[in-house]
Amino acid sequence: MEKLKQLVAEANREFQKADHLAYVTFPMIKETKLLYIIAEVLYNSLAKGVAAVLEYERLYKRVPLVPGPFEMELELFKSECVNRYGFNRNIVLLMLDLKSIVQAKKESPVEFSRQGKFVICGEDYSMNVLDIQKMKLYVMEGREFMAKINHVLRAVVAK
């Protein structure tokens, strides 16, 4: 139960960071490298949110423990929890997109800023382009997801 409370608290804290970065810090500083940081913090927040929901489901023995990569947990979340709790199915696509951005940045040989956008180039010269509108859209979708998580887990977190 404590692990669940901790996961929810961390997810909310990370989401507040991403929200603040997107809506307060970035407009003041206008540093395009913050766009990647927003994506990374938002990904961490949503991943902890998914982990919290799966932990809640494990407490009631509705889903098994899945040892392995995060993609397996995300697939379990999609198959078992999305319909049960009425989560938007787009959240899974959002998380996969954010994960690919974070992964691309880690493996990227080249990254640069151009015209208010942050560009991450891959080995094969594929590009991920981040701009503030895209990040704000992601934060808005994440806000809906986090609100739903807090609603679903409110009884557990309130104790």
C-alpha positions as CSV (number, residue, x, y, z in Angstrom):
1,M,0.0,0.0,0.0
2,E,2.9,2.4,0.8
3,K,4.5,1.7,-2.6
4,L,1.2,2.6,-4.3
5,K,1.0,5.9,-2.3
6,Q,4.6,6.7,-3.1
7,L,4.1,6.0,-6.8
8,V,1.1,8.3,-7.0
9,A,2.8,11.1,-5.1
10,E,5.9,10.8,-7.4
11,A,3.8,10.8,-10.5
12,N,1.9,13.9,-9.4
13,R,5.1,15.7,-8.4
14,E,6.8,14.9,-11.7
15,F,3.7,16.0,-13.6
16,Q,3.6,19.3,-11.7
17,K,7.3,19.8,-12.8
18,A,6.4,19.2,-16.5
19,D,3.4,21.5,-16.3
20,H,5.5,24.3,-14.7
21,L,8.3,23.9,-17.2
22,A,5.9,24.1,-20.2
23,Y,3.6,26.9,-19.0
24,V,5.9,29.1,-16.8
25,T,9.6,28.4,-17.2
26,F,9.8,27.9,-21.0
27,P,7.9,31.1,-21.9
28,M,10.2,33.1,-19.6
29,I,13.5,31.6,-20.6
30,K,12.7,30.5,-24.2
31,E,15.6,27.9,-24.1
32,T,14.7,25.2,-26.6
33,K,16.6,22.5,-24.7
34,L,13.9,22.7,-22.1
35,L,11.5,21.1,-24.6
36,Y,13.4,17.8,-24.2
37,I,13.4,18.1,-20.4
38,I,9.6,18.7,-20.5
39,A,9.3,15.5,-22.6
40,E,11.5,13.5,-20.2
41,V,9.8,14.7,-17.0
42,L,6.4,14.1,-18.5
43,Y,7.4,10.6,-19.6
44,N,8.6,9.8,-16.1
45,S,5.4,11.1,-14.6
46,L,3.1,9.1,-16.9
47,A,5.3,5.9,-16.4
48,K,4.9,6.2,-12.7
49,G,1.2,6.8,-13.1
50,V,0.9,3.6,-15.1
51,A,3.0,1.8,-12.5
52,A,0.7,3.0,-9.8
53,V,-2.4,1.7,-11.6
54,L,-0.7,-1.6,-12.2
55,E,0.3,-1.8,-8.5
56,Y,-3.3,-1.1,-7.5
57,E,-4.4,-3.9,-9.8
58,R,-1.8,-6.3,-8.3
59,L,-3.1,-5.5,-4.8
60,Y,-6.4,-6.9,-5.8
61,K,-4.8,-9.8,-7.8
62,R,-6.3,-8.7,-11.1
63,V,-3.0,-8.5,-13.0
64,P,0.2,-10.5,-12.6
65,L,3.6,-9.1,-11.9
66,V,5.4,-8.5,-15.2
67,P,9.1,-8.7,-15.0
68,G,10.7,-7.2,-18.1
69,P,10.8,-4.0,-20.1
70,F,8.3,-1.2,-19.7
71,E,6.7,-2.0,-23.0
72,M,5.3,-5.2,-21.5
73,E,3.9,-3.3,-18.6
74,L,2.4,-0.8,-21.0
75,E,0.8,-3.6,-23.0
76,L,-0.7,-5.1,-19.8
77,F,-2.0,-1.6,-18.8
78,K,-3.6,-1.2,-22.3
79,S,-5.2,-4.6,-22.3
80,E,-6.4,-4.7,-18.7
81,C,-6.8,-1.2,-17.3
82,V,-7.7,1.2,-20.1
83,N,-11.2,-0.2,-20.6
84,R,-11.8,-1.0,-16.9
85,Y,-11.2,2.6,-15.8
86,G,-12.1,4.4,-18.9
87,F,-8.6,5.8,-19.7
88,N,-8.2,7.5,-23.1
89,R,-6.4,5.0,-25.5
90,N,-4.3,7.8,-26.9
91,I,-2.3,7.8,-23.6
92,V,-0.5,4.6,-24.7
93,L,0.5,6.2,-28.0
94,L,1.6,9.4,-26.1
95,M,3.8,7.3,-23.8
96,L,5.3,5.4,-26.7
97,D,6.0,8.7,-28.5
98,L,7.6,10.2,-25.4
99,K,9.7,7.1,-24.8
100,S,10.9,7.2,-28.4
101,I,11.9,10.9,-27.9
102,V,13.8,10.1,-24.7
103,Q,15.5,7.1,-26.3
104,A,16.4,9.1,-29.4
105,K,18.0,11.8,-27.3
106,K,20.1,9.2,-25.5
107,E,21.4,7.6,-28.7
108,S,21.6,10.9,-30.7
109,P,24.9,11.9,-32.2
110,V,23.5,15.4,-33.1
111,E,21.0,17.7,-31.6
112,F,20.4,21.4,-32.2
113,S,18.0,24.3,-31.9
114,R,16.4,26.0,-34.8
115,Q,13.6,28.6,-35.0
116,G,12.3,27.9,-31.5
117,K,12.4,24.1,-32.0
118,F,14.7,21.4,-30.6
119,V,15.8,18.9,-33.2
120,I,17.2,15.4,-32.3
121,C,18.9,13.6,-35.2
122,G,19.4,9.9,-35.2
123,E,22.2,7.8,-36.7
124,D,20.2,7.4,-39.9
125,Y,19.4,11.1,-39.9
126,S,15.8,10.6,-38.8
127,M,14.7,13.6,-36.9
128,N,12.5,14.2,-33.9
129,V,11.4,17.8,-33.8
130,L,10.1,19.2,-30.5
131,D,8.2,22.5,-30.2
132,I,6.3,24.2,-27.4
133,Q,2.9,23.6,-29.0
134,K,3.6,19.8,-29.2
135,M,4.8,19.7,-25.6
136,K,1.8,21.7,-24.3
137,L,-0.5,19.3,-26.2
138,Y,1.3,16.4,-24.5
139,V,1.0,18.1,-21.1
140,M,-2.7,18.6,-21.6
141,E,-3.2,14.9,-22.5
142,G,-1.1,14.0,-19.5
143,R,-3.2,16.2,-17.3
144,E,-6.3,14.3,-18.2
145,F,-4.6,11.0,-17.5
146,M,-3.2,12.1,-14.1
147,A,-6.7,13.5,-13.1
148,K,-8.2,10.1,-14.0
149,I,-5.5,8.3,-12.0
150,N,-6.1,10.5,-9.0
151,H,-9.8,9.9,-9.3
152,V,-9.4,6.1,-9.6
153,L,-6.9,5.8,-6.8
154,R,-8.4,8.5,-4.5
155,A,-9.6,6.0,-1.8
156,V,-6.2,4.5,-1.5
157,V,-4.2,7.7,-1.5
158,A,-6.5,9.4,1.0
159,K,-5.8,6.8,3.7
